[in-house]
Amino acid sequence: MKLYYVYILECSDKLLYTGITNDITRRLEEHNAGVNRNSFTFKRRPVEVIFHQEFNDVSQAIWFEKRIKKWSVQKKRALANEDEKLLKLLAECRNKSHSRNKKSNT
């Protein structure tokens, strides 16, 4: 069975990078070796893996990667730190238009 990994890297400048691979060890080595000069991580080396999630279905891995790429840095760090309370708090909608935030007129 082929495995896929969604991962978050912390770069030397503390910025985060999210990616997907089928070999996390090889991919980390590629990031740190600077294989691709146009890569986000090239000028931000060294990098380290702060989170990874294993999938056996590439479609699920791609879906999850796309989802967390849209997250805030705070939310990604909460995921990496396994801080479920903070992750839940950051996931809550705080828009004024959200039903929980509207005042009832009754």
C-alpha positions in Angstrom: 0.0 0.0 0.0 1.4 3.4 -1.0 1.3 6.1 1.7 1.1 9.9 1.3 2.0 12.5 3.7 0.7 16.1 4.2 3.4 18.0 6.1 4.1 21.4 7.6 7.7 22.7 7.6 9.0 25.5 9.8 11.6 27.5 7.9 14.6 29.2 9.5 12.8 32.5 9.4 9.8 30.9 11.2 7.5 31.0 8.2 5.5 27.8 7.5 5.3 25.7 4.3 2.7 23.1 3.7 3.2 20.2 1.2 2.4 16.7 0.2 4.7 13.8 -0.6 4.9 10.0 -0.8 8.3 10.0 0.9 8.6 12.5 3.8 12.3 11.7 4.5 13.4 12.2 0.9 11.3 15.4 0.6 12.7 16.9 3.7 16.2 16.2 2.4 15.3 17.8 -0.9 14.0 21.0 0.9 17.2 21.2 3.0 19.5 20.5 0.0 17.9 23.3 -2.0 17.1 21.1 -5.0 14.7 23.7 -6.5 16.0 27.2 -6.6 12.5 28.5 -7.2 11.1 26.8 -4.1 9.5 28.8 -1.3 12.0 27.1 1.1 15.2 27.6 -0.9 16.2 30.8 0.8 14.6 29.8 4.1 16.8 26.8 4.9 17.2 24.8 7.1 13.7 23.6 7.5 12.2 21.1 9.9 9.0 19.1 9.9 6.7 20.3 12.7 3.7 18.2 11.6 2.8 15.4 9.3 -0.3 13.3 8.7 -0.2 9.9 6.9 -2.9 9.0 4.3 -3.4 5.8 2.2 -5.6 7.7 -0.3 -3.9 10.4 -2.4 -7.2 12.2 -3.0 -7.7 12.5 0.8 -4.2 13.8 1.2 -4.6 16.4 -1.6 -7.9 17.5 -0.1 -6.3 17.9 3.4 -3.3 19.7 2.0 -5.5 22.2 0.2 -7.6 22.7 3.3 -4.8 23.5 5.7 -2.9 25.7 3.2 -5.8 28.1 3.6 -5.5 28.1 7.4 -3.8 30.9 9.4 -0.4 30.5 10.9 -1.9 30.3 14.4 -4.2 27.5 13.3 -1.4 25.5 11.6 0.8 25.9 14.7 -2.1 24.7 16.9 -2.4 21.6 14.7 1.4 21.0 14.9 1.4 21.4 18.7 -1.7 19.1 19.0 -3.5 22.0 20.8 -7.1 20.8 20.3 -8.6 23.6 22.4 -6.9 26.3 20.4 -7.5 24.6 17.1 -11.3 24.4 17.9 -11.3 28.1 19.0 -9.5 29.2 15.9 -11.9 27.2 13.7 -15.0 29.0 15.0 -16.5 31.6 12.8 -16.3 35.1 14.2 -17.9 37.0 11.4 -20.7 39.5 12.5 -23.0 37.8 9.9 -22.6 34.4 11.5 -25.9 33.3 13.2 -24.2 32.9 16.6 -23.1 36.5 16.5 -26.4 38.1 15.5 -28.6 39.6 18.2 -32.0 38.1 18.4 -34.8 40.6 17.8 -37.4 38.6 19.6 
